[in-house]
């Protein structure tokens, strides 16, 4: 498992539903793998807080307000992740 995780280091992870629960927990774990984390959720204030927490701990994060039911919002998210 460690070898598989090592291959992710330095990559980019897009986490939808990042404002709470499993999405938030996953974002925090991914940030520990030295990955850039793109936090997506409709709760902009909460993902801004999470991004600040990740960055305060030495990680790289970007908060993108996203409604995954909106195709245009998903295009914006994909552009931000790139």
C-alpha positions in Angstrom: 0.0 0.0 0.0 2.8 2.4 0.8 4.2 2.1 -2.7 0.8 2.9 -4.2 0.5 6.0 -2.0 4.0 7.1 -2.9 3.0 7.2 -6.6 0.4 9.9 -5.7 2.9 12.3 -4.1 3.2 15.5 -5.9 -0.1 15.0 -7.8 -3.4 16.8 -7.7 -6.5 15.6 -6.0 -10.0 17.1 -6.5 -12.2 16.4 -3.5 -15.9 17.1 -4.0 -18.0 17.5 -0.9 -14.9 18.7 0.9 -16.7 20.9 3.4 -17.5 18.1 5.9 -17.5 14.5 6.7 -15.7 12.0 4.5 -14.8 14.7 2.0 -13.1 16.8 4.6 -11.3 13.8 6.2 -10.1 12.7 2.7 -8.8 16.2 1.9 -6.8 16.3 5.1 -5.3 12.9 4.4 -4.5 13.7 0.8 -2.7 16.9 1.8 -0.4 14.8 4.0 0.7 13.0 0.8 2.3 16.2 -0.5 -0.5 16.5 -3.1 -2.2 19.7 -4.2 -5.7 19.5 -3.0 -8.6 21.2 -4.9 -11.5 21.5 -2.4 -14.9 21.6 -4.1 -18.2 22.2 -2.3 -21.2 24.6 -2.3 -20.1 25.8 1.1 -17.4 28.3 0.1 -16.7 29.7 3.6 -16.1 26.2 5.0 -13.7 25.1 2.2 -11.9 28.4 2.5 -11.3 27.5 6.2 -10.2 24.0 5.3 -7.8 25.3 2.7 -6.3 27.7 5.3 -5.9 24.8 7.7 -4.2 22.6 5.1 -1.8 25.5 4.1 -1.1 26.3 7.8 0.1 22.7 8.1 2.4 23.1 5.1 0.1 21.7 2.4 -1.2 23.2 -0.8 -4.9 23.7 -1.2 -7.4 25.6 -3.4 -11.0 26.1 -2.5 -13.4 26.2 -5.5 -17.1 26.8 -4.9 -18.8 24.1 -6.9 -22.3 22.8 -7.4 -21.7 19.3 -9.0 -25.1 19.3 -10.5 -24.1 22.3 -12.7 -22.0 21.3 -15.8 -20.6 24.9 -16.1 -19.4 24.7 -12.5 -17.7 21.4 -13.2 -15.9 23.0 -16.1 -14.7 25.7 -13.8 -13.6 23.1 -11.3 -11.7 21.2 -13.9 -10.0 24.3 -15.2 -8.9 25.2 -11.6 -7.5 21.8 -11.0 -5.5 21.9 -14.1 
